[in-house]
């Protein structure tokens, strides 16, 4: 048995088993039973060392994050996560690293009830690609293209925490001791809003997850839906950690242009807006209305209350 | 628009469009309509520079091969290819390279009627991961685990040609001029046996594709099925190019231990063996019976006619 086959053992011998998996790891491919009258949703995310993470990052956190960022895409489409595939490329076999990475991956897959059903393990510069699959009742997937003029714009949770966590790791920003655990958790162990995403199937007109920052991500909804947006930045939800650690300008920069929050951004027609808080309260994450969809295609207007809010966007980009 | 978004254009603006794709490239994920009463089959293959290909390999051929090797896994399971995802990691953006790679990928995807429905494009050391999806009538997928004692063992096409092509490229083996085109084509432009794989759904008891060489690949069927095999190497089909270019020992080495043929290896119960040639003749590729499944679990017995065939396996491995 080669060293790479040994490594593959870490990913085949354990983990969630689903009854709708006819054939999992170990054949030319997996065989999956997609429920009748359901659509399949497929997402892909690659994390490359030096681009998305540091060589000495905690491998358990990386395993978690790889699953969470993929499942977050499924959540944004209202899908129920079901299966994961992993393409793992490693320069050398460091068994301690692989063991911790696999543990993080499996515990997060288990949490979201996803089964790892295959993939490929090869030698090369470190690169982690995950393909997540989920299911959604036929025709019910949420997309970026359904926003209509007059719809209300919402986000889940609080924005900017993960970007502050990255700055804390890099020694570029200080955070008081009492907030450090929370902020680092938000960066290393993001949550995918899976239950809430499914609850939005019959409510939201469009949805996506926030991976690159609100300012740049919302443009995708505007482009795909052919609409504009007016956002009141004073209504963007901020954590106590950000409020205590940053001046207003910095907080806005983190919330608008910081990436990796993995909160949901979605739009709701006026007719479905009533009692939204009540409807969504079982899902354990706050939702905040931050603006409305306008008819000026492609235009994002930022306000602070009634004032215009001049803003210099500095893109969050993995390519520096 | 960043350079990587420009590159993404090469993969989103053209290619096959399928009517069962509800949402393709451009959202958080793709939304796919798997036919009712069909199973989904998913395969993953990664090609890393320096491990699976050379930096100066023709990018059009790489685009072809990435699709073909994934579709070959689907063929081995009796599936109809439907969708592809691409995770493309590149160190720099060389537009000529990307353009040629995309052309090879699209023309091969078109040939197999597969739609590229998403993926991820990132900066990093060159790595190509493809995830192929296909569909198969529920419960009809061919696997490695169904071979039974007494079943006949078959392969499609001829074996060893791709390995000879690799040796020709590396200057390690000479091939006469009249055979060079054929041998290089077999290495750079492998064919996936898609139609034949689907025809085997109600015939074969097990199946897989040959990517690492018959000697090592057949062990997967033996392990998963809990059986042994007796193979008559004199019956392994060889191309005229191999016969003209190699002595018998070399030909056997290439056919048994050379990789990347992407022919199918399958087993057929005696009751379904009659008229197999006639049944499979419309699919344009010869099938050859090379042996039988035995009851000695895990044991591969090689013969040359009635003689024992002593053989020193030198594994074809991408890891050297």
Interface residues (C-beta under 8 A of the other chain):
Chain A: X2 X4 X22 X23 X26 X27 X28 X29 X30 X31 X32 X33 X34 X36 X37 X38 X39 X40 X41 X42 X43 X44 X45 X46 X48 X49 X50 X51 X52 X73 X74 X76 X77 X79 X83 X85 X86 X87 X89 X117 X118 X119 X120 X122 X123 X124 X125 X127 X129 X131 X132 X133 X134 X136 X138 X139 X141 X143 X144 X145 X208 X209 X224 X317 X318 X319
Chain B: X2 X4 X22 X23 X26 X27 X28 X29 X30 X31 X32 X33 X34 X36 X37 X38 X39 X40 X41 X42 X43 X44 X45 X46 X48 X49 X50 X51 X52 X73 X74 X76 X77 X79 X83 X85 X86 X87 X89 X117 X118 X119 X120 X122 X123 X124 X125 X127 X129 X131 X132 X133 X134 X136 X138 X139 X141 X143 X144 X145 X208 X209 X224 X317 X318 X319
